């Protein structure tokens, strides 16, 4: 198991800009603590600001339903082999109304066709998978996705996949391990 390669600022030790950003994170997530993903860049308030802004911009109310964004985040993280983010966003998917069968399938599916999703979600995941893999030829997937979703919704899905490709690489490179599931 890789150890975290950078120091994390504890919430009780945060001062100045870091303390203010921690307060924004708790307000935005509704959690009583600052998740480790944010703490990974806590020694650099400028970088922390980028991660906080990306998160709040992505997960505020908007055109794409929160559960759909969580599906994209979880699938992108799975494709990038980022256990921390895949586990975390699978949990959030459940919290925002995603069916248990989908959350379970996200951990074992060999591909999109193995997920219990409709044609609209399938088209969106096919597009975001290409974004995740860095494929620039997305014309057919864009057309398929916009047959089911508005252009604004598709833009949000693409942004979500790109944001999570970035976050996944931070998490994996800096050594943040997948969270241990809570005991039932």
HELIX and SHEET records of a PDB file:
HELIX    1   1 UNK A   11  UNK A   13  5                                   3    
HELIX    2   2 UNK A   16  UNK A   29  1                                  14    
HELIX    3   3 UNK A   36  UNK A   39  1                                   4    
HELIX    4   4 UNK A   45  UNK A   59  1                                  15    
HELIX    5   5 UNK A   66  UNK A   79  1                                  14    
HELIX    6   6 UNK A   83  UNK A   95  1                                  13    
HELIX    7   7 UNK A  100  UNK A  106  1                                   7    
HELIX    8   8 UNK A  112  UNK A  114  5                                   3    
HELIX    9   9 UNK A  119  UNK A  133  1                                  15    
HELIX   10  10 UNK A  139  UNK A  146  1                                   8    
HELIX   11  11 UNK A  151  UNK A  174  1                                  24    
END                                                                             
